[in-house]
């Protein structure tokens, strides 16, 4: 285990709690001079001190880890690309700033992005285009950042879904039945087979959820769970979405749906039982899909959310990409940075997976920041119709 120097964060924590060095030192059972040395990075944080901080203030150990600055550093590199040279601001300088003073680094990132936007507007004006309007961020990009800031884990939502799963008796093989009964008994909603092109549709007037007969049991369960989330957890969905986005905005609506999808996944795969199963099979995704009777993508998505304090799973990043390299889903329990610009690496094993659908491909890849990741890739094809109708391969 490497040494952890986090003086700036330790000092910020103390100042937020309005404590003097002597008061915090007393809580930690160390001398004020020793605490002063840690705050000035003359000494590293020790494991006993880290544990006492966690117990006394409810701070996750990751608060002091350098790993959670990975994306911040990558964002800074993008925003300040023209300034990063050895004689001006080096990449190592940015990493040091993000680690020691993340608040300052975040402020600098905002300045860099505003500078980029201003440069683009000036270039547009010079070319005769309207340079007065700043291009807004995509609502989908804002939703990705919403989940990223929370490490792809929504604690209150996860707990609520787990409680509901216990109440209605969610068990492998009985999920569809339990959800159907809850919708009918608790909300007067019945489900009906849909023969058209739509996979699902909720008719509020008749209180009927139409589900396509082409849906597999796992897909059917997810849509039932999503509808149950909207009916049973609707006010809380609005409240959580409103923490970051104004009510009525496109981003608020997307966030509401995203949280409902999160609730649905947490309902059909309750945290504690799923975490225990994942640990038991050593995160073998295919064995988990067999045990729960759900799709490969659904299980991968749920694995990327196992970040409950004191009951964390292996931190997964989940990506869905097509043959052309377009990323249609990207979620991460880690600080893995998904670039906003540029394409994907042609050496990435996802492209090898398209040549052998159904087979799992494994690759260890090192990023420019030195972080190494274990990637597993598998190609899946979805068909919405009968023989001869085109499908989508991811």
C-alpha positions as CSV (number, residue, x, y, z in Angstrom):
1,X,0.0,0.0,0.0
2,X,1.5,3.4,-1.1
3,X,1.7,6.3,1.2
4,X,-1.1,8.8,1.2
5,X,-0.4,12.5,1.5
6,X,-3.6,14.4,1.7
7,X,-2.8,17.5,3.8
8,X,-5.1,19.9,2.0
9,X,-8.1,17.6,2.3
10,X,-7.4,16.9,5.9
11,X,-7.2,20.6,6.6
12,X,-10.4,21.3,4.6
13,X,-12.2,18.6,6.6
14,X,-11.1,20.2,9.9
15,X,-12.1,23.7,8.8
16,X,-15.5,22.5,7.6
17,X,-16.1,21.0,11.1
18,X,-14.9,24.3,12.6
19,X,-12.3,22.5,14.7
20,X,-8.9,23.7,15.8
21,X,-5.8,21.5,15.3
22,X,-5.8,20.7,19.0
23,X,-9.4,19.6,19.0
24,X,-9.0,17.3,15.9
25,X,-5.7,15.9,17.3
26,X,-7.5,15.0,20.5
27,X,-10.2,13.1,18.5
28,X,-7.6,11.3,16.5
29,X,-5.4,10.5,19.6
30,X,-2.3,12.2,18.2
31,X,-0.4,15.3,19.1
32,X,-1.2,18.7,17.5
33,X,2.3,18.9,16.0
34,X,1.9,15.5,14.3
35,X,-1.4,16.6,12.9
36,X,0.2,19.9,11.7
37,X,2.9,17.8,9.9
38,X,0.2,15.7,8.1
39,X,-1.7,18.8,7.1
40,X,1.5,20.2,5.5
41,X,2.3,16.8,3.8
42,X,5.4,16.3,5.9
43,X,4.0,13.0,7.1
44,X,1.5,10.7,5.3
45,X,-1.9,9.7,6.6
46,X,-1.5,6.4,8.5
47,X,-4.1,3.6,8.5
48,X,-5.1,4.1,12.2
49,X,-5.7,7.8,11.6
50,X,-7.6,7.1,8.4
51,X,-9.9,4.7,10.3
52,X,-10.5,7.1,13.1
53,X,-11.4,9.9,10.6
54,X,-13.9,7.5,8.9
55,X,-15.5,6.5,12.2
56,X,-15.6,10.0,13.8
57,X,-16.8,11.9,10.7
58,X,-18.4,9.3,8.5
59,X,-15.9,10.2,5.7
60,X,-15.4,7.5,3.1
61,X,-11.6,6.6,2.9
62,X,-11.8,7.4,-0.8
63,X,-12.1,11.1,0.2
64,X,-8.4,11.0,0.9
65,X,-7.4,8.8,-2.1
66,X,-5.6,10.2,-5.1
67,X,-7.5,7.9,-7.4
68,X,-10.6,10.0,-7.3
69,X,-8.7,12.8,-9.1
70,X,-8.2,10.8,-12.3
71,X,-11.1,12.3,-14.1
72,X,-10.5,15.8,-12.8
73,X,-6.9,15.6,-14.2
74,X,-8.2,14.3,-17.5
75,X,-10.7,17.1,-17.8
76,X,-8.0,19.6,-17.0
77,X,-5.8,18.2,-19.7
78,X,-8.7,18.6,-22.2
79,X,-9.6,22.1,-21.1
80,X,-6.0,23.4,-20.9
81,X,-4.6,21.4,-23.8
82,X,-3.0,24.5,-25.3
83,X,-1.2,25.4,-22.1
84,X,0.2,22.0,-21.1
85,X,3.9,22.1,-22.0
86,X,7.0,21.4,-19.9
87,X,7.9,25.1,-19.7
88,X,4.4,26.3,-18.8
89,X,2.1,23.8,-17.0
90,X,3.1,20.2,-17.1
91,X,0.8,17.2,-16.7
92,X,2.4,16.3,-13.4
93,X,1.7,19.9,-12.2
94,X,-2.0,19.3,-13.0
95,X,-2.0,16.0,-11.2
96,X,-0.4,17.5,-8.1
97,X,-2.9,20.4,-8.1
98,X,-5.9,18.1,-8.4
99,X,-4.6,15.9,-5.6
100,X,-3.7,18.6,-3.2
101,X,-6.3,21.3,-4.0
102,X,-9.2,19.7,-5.9
103,X,-11.5,22.8,-5.2
104,X,-9.0,25.1,-6.9
105,X,-8.5,22.6,-9.7
106,X,-12.3,22.4,-10.3
107,X,-12.4,26.2,-10.4
108,X,-9.6,26.3,-12.9
109,X,-11.4,23.7,-15.0
110,X,-14.5,26.0,-15.2
111,X,-12.3,28.9,-16.3
112,X,-10.7,26.7,-19.0
113,X,-14.0,25.5,-20.3
114,X,-15.4,29.0,-20.5
115,X,-12.2,30.1,-22.3
116,X,-12.8,27.3,-24.8
117,X,-16.4,28.3,-25.3
118,X,-15.4,32.0,-25.8
119,X,-12.7,30.9,-28.4
120,X,-15.3,28.9,-30.3
121,X,-17.8,31.9,-30.3
122,X,-15.1,34.3,-31.5
123,X,-14.1,31.8,-34.3
124,X,-17.8,31.6,-35.3
125,X,-18.1,35.3,-35.4
126,X,-15.0,35.6,-37.5
127,X,-16.4,33.1,-40.0
128,X,-19.7,35.0,-40.2
129,X,-21.6,32.6,-38.0
130,X,-23.6,33.7,-35.0
131,X,-21.0,33.8,-32.2
132,X,-23.3,35.2,-29.6
133,X,-24.8,32.0,-28.4
134,X,-22.8,29.5,-26.4
135,X,-23.5,25.9,-27.4
136,X,-25.3,24.3,-24.5
137,X,-24.2,21.0,-23.1
138,X,-26.2,18.0,-24.2
139,X,-28.8,16.9,-21.6
140,X,-27.5,13.3,-22.0
141,X,-24.0,14.6,-21.1
142,X,-25.4,16.3,-18.1
143,X,-27.1,13.1,-16.9
144,X,-23.9,11.1,-17.3
145,X,-22.1,13.7,-15.1
146,X,-25.0,13.5,-12.6
147,X,-24.3,9.8,-12.1
148,X,-20.6,10.2,-12.3
149,X,-20.5,12.7,-9.4
150,X,-22.3,10.1,-7.3
151,X,-19.9,7.3,-8.4
152,X,-22.9,5.7,-10.2
153,X,-24.5,4.9,-6.8
154,X,-27.6,6.5,-5.4
155,X,-27.7,5.5,-1.8
156,X,-31.3,6.5,-0.8
157,X,-32.7,5.1,-4.1
158,X,-30.8,1.8,-3.6
159,X,-32.0,1.4,0.0
160,X,-35.6,2.2,-1.0
161,X,-35.5,-0.4,-3.9
162,X,-34.1,-3.0,-1.5
163,X,-36.8,-2.4,1.0
164,X,-39.5,-2.7,-1.6
165,X,-37.9,-5.9,-3.0
166,X,-38.1,-7.4,0.5
167,X,-41.8,-6.3,0.9
168,X,-43.0,-7.9,-2.4
169,X,-40.8,-11.0,-2.3
170,X,-38.3,-10.5,-5.2
171,X,-36.5,-13.8,-5.8
172,X,-34.7,-15.3,-8.8
173,X,-37.3,-16.9,-11.1
174,X,-40.3,-15.0,-9.4
175,X,-39.5,-11.4,-10.3
176,X,-42.1,-10.9,-13.0
177,X,-44.8,-12.4,-10.9
178,X,-44.0,-10.3,-7.9
179,X,-43.8,-7.1,-9.9
180,X,-47.1,-7.8,-11.7
181,X,-48.9,-8.5,-8.5
182,X,-47.5,-5.3,-6.9
183,X,-48.6,-3.2,-9.9
184,X,-52.1,-4.7,-9.8
185,X,-52.7,-4.8,-6.0
186,X,-50.9,-1.6,-5.1
187,X,-51.7,0.6,-8.1
188,X,-54.5,-1.0,-10.1
189,X,-52.3,-1.4,-13.1
190,X,-52.6,-4.5,-15.2
191,X,-50.2,-5.7,-17.9
192,X,-51.2,-6.8,-21.4
193,X,-49.5,-8.2,-24.4
194,X,-48.6,-5.7,-27.2
195,X,-48.4,-7.0,-30.7
196,X,-47.2,-3.8,-32.4
197,X,-43.8,-2.4,-32.9
198,X,-43.6,-0.7,-29.5
199,X,-41.8,-2.7,-26.8
200,X,-43.8,-1.1,-24.1
201,X,-46.4,1.6,-23.5
202,X,-48.3,2.7,-20.4
203,X,-51.9,3.9,-20.9
204,X,-52.7,6.0,-17.9
205,X,-56.4,6.3,-18.7
206,X,-57.0,2.5,-18.6
207,X,-54.1,1.8,-16.1
208,X,-52.7,-0.7,-18.5
209,X,-49.0,-1.4,-19.2
210,X,-48.6,-2.9,-22.7
211,X,-45.5,-5.1,-23.1
212,X,-44.3,-6.6,-26.4
213,X,-44.5,-10.3,-26.6
214,X,-41.0,-10.2,-28.1
215,X,-39.5,-9.1,-24.7
216,X,-37.5,-11.7,-22.9
217,X,-38.3,-12.4,-19.2
218,X,-35.4,-10.2,-18.0
219,X,-36.4,-7.3,-20.3
220,X,-40.1,-7.7,-19.2
221,X,-39.0,-7.6,-15.5
222,X,-37.0,-4.4,-16.1
223,X,-39.9,-2.6,-17.7
224,X,-42.3,-3.7,-15.0
225,X,-39.9,-2.5,-12.4
226,X,-39.4,0.9,-14.1
227,X,-43.1,1.5,-14.3
228,X,-43.4,0.6,-10.6
229,X,-40.6,3.0,-9.8
230,X,-42.5,5.8,-11.6
231,X,-45.7,5.1,-9.7
232,X,-44.4,4.3,-6.3
233,X,-41.3,6.5,-6.1
234,X,-42.4,9.4,-8.4
235,X,-42.1,12.2,-5.9
236,X,-38.7,11.1,-4.8
237,X,-37.6,10.9,-8.4
238,X,-38.6,14.5,-8.9
239,X,-36.8,15.6,-5.7
240,X,-33.6,13.9,-6.7
241,X,-33.6,15.2,-10.2
242,X,-34.3,18.7,-8.9
243,X,-31.1,18.7,-6.9
244,X,-29.2,19.3,-10.1
245,X,-31.7,20.4,-12.7
246,X,-34.6,22.8,-12.8
247,X,-38.0,21.2,-12.9
248,X,-39.5,21.1,-16.4
249,X,-36.1,21.1,-18.2
250,X,-35.1,18.4,-20.6
251,X,-32.3,17.4,-18.2
252,X,-34.7,17.1,-15.3
253,X,-36.9,14.8,-17.3
254,X,-34.0,12.6,-18.4
255,X,-32.6,12.5,-14.9
256,X,-36.0,11.4,-13.6
257,X,-36.0,8.5,-16.1
258,X,-32.4,7.7,-15.3
259,X,-33.1,7.4,-11.6
260,X,-36.2,5.3,-12.3
261,X,-34.0,2.9,-14.4
262,X,-31.5,2.8,-11.5
263,X,-34.4,2.0,-9.1
264,X,-35.6,-0.8,-11.4
265,X,-32.2,-2.4,-11.6
266,X,-31.8,-2.2,-7.8
267,X,-35.3,-3.6,-7.3
268,X,-34.8,-6.7,-9.5
269,X,-31.2,-7.2,-8.2
270,X,-31.4,-6.1,-4.5
271,X,-28.0,-4.9,-3.3
272,X,-27.1,-7.2,-0.5
273,X,-28.2,-10.4,-2.1
274,X,-26.7,-9.5,-5.5
275,X,-23.4,-8.4,-3.9
276,X,-23.2,-11.7,-2.0
277,X,-23.9,-13.6,-5.2
278,X,-21.2,-11.7,-7.1
279,X,-18.7,-12.3,-4.4
280,X,-19.6,-16.0,-4.2
281,X,-19.1,-16.6,-8.0
282,X,-16.1,-14.2,-8.0
283,X,-17.8,-11.7,-10.4
284,X,-18.4,-14.3,-13.1
285,X,-20.9,-12.4,-15.2
286,X,-22.2,-15.4,-17.1
287,X,-22.9,-17.3,-13.9
288,X,-24.7,-14.3,-12.5
289,X,-26.9,-14.0,-15.7
290,X,-27.8,-17.7,-15.3
291,X,-28.6,-17.4,-11.6
292,X,-30.9,-14.4,-12.1
293,X,-32.2,-15.2,-15.5
294,X,-31.4,-11.7,-16.7
295,X,-29.5,-10.3,-19.7
296,X,-25.7,-9.8,-19.8
297,X,-26.1,-6.0,-20.1
298,X,-28.5,-5.8,-17.1
299,X,-26.0,-7.7,-14.9
300,X,-23.1,-5.5,-16.1
301,X,-25.0,-2.4,-15.4
302,X,-25.8,-3.5,-11.9
303,X,-22.2,-4.5,-11.2
304,X,-21.2,-0.9,-12.0
305,X,-23.3,0.4,-9.1
306,X,-22.0,-1.7,-6.2
307,X,-20.5,1.2,-4.3
308,X,-22.5,1.1,-1.0
309,X,-20.3,2.4,1.9
310,X,-18.9,-0.5,4.0
311,X,-20.3,-3.0,1.4
312,X,-18.5,-2.1,-1.8
313,X,-18.0,-4.5,-4.7
314,X,-15.3,-4.5,-7.3
315,X,-15.5,-1.1,-9.0
316,X,-16.7,-1.7,-12.6
317,X,-16.9,0.6,-15.5
318,X,-19.6,-0.3,-18.0
319,X,-19.5,0.7,-21.7
320,X,-21.8,-0.2,-24.6
321,X,-20.3,0.5,-28.1
322,X,-21.2,-0.3,-31.7
323,X,-18.9,-1.4,-34.5
324,X,-18.3,2.2,-35.5
325,X,-16.9,3.1,-32.1
326,X,-20.0,5.1,-30.9
327,X,-20.5,4.9,-27.2
328,X,-24.2,4.6,-26.4
329,X,-23.8,3.9,-22.7
330,X,-21.0,4.7,-20.3
331,X,-21.2,4.3,-16.6
332,X,-18.5,3.9,-14.0
333,X,-18.1,3.3,-10.3
334,X,-14.5,4.5,-10.7
335,X,-12.8,7.7,-11.9
336,X,-12.3,6.3,-15.4
337,X,-12.5,9.2,-17.8
338,X,-14.6,9.0,-20.9
339,X,-13.3,11.6,-23.3
340,X,-15.8,14.1,-24.6
341,X,-13.9,14.4,-27.9
342,X,-12.1,12.1,-30.3
343,X,-12.7,8.5,-31.1
344,X,-11.9,5.2,-29.3
345,X,-8.7,3.3,-29.6
346,X,-8.6,0.8,-32.5
347,X,-6.6,-1.6,-30.3
348,X,-9.4,-1.8,-27.7
349,X,-10.6,-5.4,-27.4
350,X,-14.3,-4.4,-28.1
351,X,-13.4,-4.5,-31.8
352,X,-12.0,-8.0,-31.5
353,X,-15.2,-9.1,-29.8
354,X,-17.3,-8.2,-32.9
355,X,-15.4,-10.8,-34.8
356,X,-16.4,-13.6,-32.4
357,X,-19.9,-12.8,-30.9
358,X,-20.7,-14.6,-27.7
359,X,-17.1,-15.1,-26.7
360,X,-15.6,-13.1,-23.8
361,X,-12.4,-11.3,-24.7
362,X,-10.0,-10.1,-21.9
363,X,-7.4,-7.3,-22.1
364,X,-5.2,-5.4,-19.7
365,X,-4.8,-1.8,-21.0
366,X,-2.8,1.1,-19.6
367,X,-4.1,4.6,-19.9
368,X,-2.0,7.8,-20.5
369,X,-2.2,8.6,-16.8
370,X,-0.5,5.3,-15.9
371,X,-3.7,3.6,-14.6
372,X,-4.2,0.0,-15.7
373,X,-7.6,-1.6,-16.3
374,X,-8.8,-5.1,-16.9
375,X,-11.3,-5.1,-19.8
376,X,-13.7,-7.9,-20.6
377,X,-15.7,-7.5,-23.9
378,X,-18.5,-9.5,-25.4
379,X,-20.6,-8.8,-28.5
380,X,-24.4,-9.2,-28.3
381,X,-26.9,-8.9,-31.1
382,X,-30.5,-7.7,-30.5
383,X,-33.3,-8.6,-32.8
384,X,-36.6,-6.8,-32.6
385,X,-38.4,-8.7,-35.2
386,X,-38.5,-12.1,-37.0
387,X,-36.0,-13.7,-39.3
388,X,-34.6,-11.4,-41.9
389,X,-35.2,-8.2,-39.9
390,X,-32.0,-6.3,-39.1
391,X,-30.7,-6.4,-35.5
392,X,-28.3,-4.2,-33.6
393,X,-24.9,-5.5,-32.5
394,X,-23.1,-4.0,-29.5
